[in-house]
Amino acid sequence: MEKCKLLGRSMNKSLVKFVKDIYQTNEFVPLHAPAFNGNEKKYVNETIESTFVSSVGKFVDKFEIDIEKFTGSAKAVATVNGTAALHTALHMANVRAGDLVLTQALTFVATCNALHHMGAEPVFIDVSMASLGLCPVALEAYLDEYALIDELGAYNKLTKQRFKAVVPMHTFGHPVELDELLVVCNKWNLTLVEDAAESLGSFYKGKHTGTIGELAALSFNGNKIITTGGGGMVLCRTPELGVKTKHITTTAKVPHPYEFFHDDAGFNYRMPNLNAALGCAQMEVIKEYLVLKRELATKYEHFFEGSDFKFVKEPSYAKSNYWLNAVICPTFEERENLLSETNKSNVMTRPIWTLMHRLPSYSACDRGPLTNSEYLEQRLVNIPSSPV
Ligand SMILES: Cc1ncc(COP(=O)(O)O)c(C=O)c1O
């Protein structure tokens, strides 16, 4: 493949050509498209023929077991989507209305929405340049300045609101610095809940992301490494927590052949069997996808080598799924040129999310300094990442 040492407009043209060569097409190249080349139709048809298309069925149980085996999680609980999984995980971490949750300003809005809908408030902390995820040093600095601790845990010394959880997000599949975050969580008596929506297939020091925190959420939205159409999964660190989590996501119904008794105000967050069928077929090919995605990332890495555009690589301590490839442009102007020229040429690229504290719903939330987040917001562009 051609190696690019060019800047500005020539870079944009070379990138368009490079991407079209990779995908062997002159048609539109999406950012991330799902692929269904295995048993997807067969399993989905089976659910239709069995009539078990809804919230009970063998594929839901199998999909949970497949994810447990793949990730090493003690218990996986399938949900309707990743936002519902995160809402459930936060509820199980004892986050309640009025509580504070420390998370990233640089994330997809669902991270904040999940806690907002339960009446909790996000507090925005900067990301580290090594992982693009929650920075343990920034987290510790914020808590040292604004928090105190008593027998009930940490609280904000001005508002007296309780800090309950820390929610790092493994941005684009790159694992955050979990050991260092755990040290801060333990010191301040906070529960670590991983937003692993983007990181199925990513490993932190040999352990699957989402299995280090007390709880975690995965997403199987159509743009993720594997999809169930829409779907999510809560990963629980212990089997006991798993049983309680399954109970709360299934209307908290006490098992009985015909009586209805619900011992809590549960959620109806069950993943339908129809979606789980798709998930089971996708899990049969995930290892193949991971190899293809790593090969694609290596090609991009070589392409950008020696230029002013910095390809985002996995952190040294981790093995990333390279879900969404990204490049950091030298300036905001270069970012604008890259976005406009590639999209004009039928190659889909996208800027990173607007930082959460700039959105109307979250502009009043407290935050620490966000220097790295702001730097990335100005420069980072996602580039086509479907496995080929
Ligand atoms: C970081 C992050 N968190 C949460 C979600 C929510 O997942 P879902 O779209 O399945 O609700 C997503 C993906 O969409 C995500 O990227």
The ligand as an SDF file (V2000), in Angstrom:
LIG
                    3D

 16 16  0  0  0  0  0  0  0  0999 V2000
  -19.8560    4.8130   24.8030 C   0  0  0  0  0  0  0  0  0  0  0  0
  -21.2480    4.3140   24.6020 C   0  0  0  0  0  0  0  0  0  0  0  0
  -22.0300    4.1550   25.6730 N   0  0  0  0  0  0  0  0  0  0  0  0
  -23.2660    3.6970   25.5590 C   0  0  0  0  0  0  0  0  0  0  0  0
  -23.8070    3.3690   24.3260 C   0  0  0  0  0  0  0  0  0  0  0  0
  -25.2220    2.9750   24.2980 C   0  0  0  0  0  0  0  0  0  0  0  0
  -25.5030    1.8230   23.6110 O   0  0  0  0  0  0  0  0  0  0  0  0
  -26.8890    1.6400   22.8390 P   0  0  0  0  0  0  0  0  0  0  0  0
  -26.8440    2.4560   21.5990 O   0  0  0  0  0  0  0  0  0  0  0  0
  -26.9300    0.1790   22.5760 O   0  0  0  0  0  0  0  0  0  0  0  0
  -27.9870    2.0760   23.7690 O   0  0  0  0  0  0  0  0  0  0  0  0
  -23.0070    3.4980   23.1740 C   0  0  0  0  0  0  0  0  0  0  0  0
  -23.4140    3.1350   21.8150 C   0  0  0  0  0  0  0  0  0  0  0  0
  -24.3010    3.3670   21.1670 O   0  0  0  0  0  0  0  0  0  0  0  0
  -21.6900    4.0050   23.3180 C   0  0  0  0  0  0  0  0  0  0  0  0
  -20.8980    4.1800   22.2530 O   0  0  0  0  0  0  0  0  0  0  0  0
  1  2  1  0
  2  3  1  0
  2 15  2  0
  3  4  2  0
  4  5  1  0
  5  6  1  0
  5 12  2  0
  6  7  1  0
  7  8  1  0
  8  9  2  0
  8 10  1  0
  8 11  1  0
 12 13  1  0
 12 15  1  0
 13 14  2  0
 15 16  1  0
M  END
$$$$
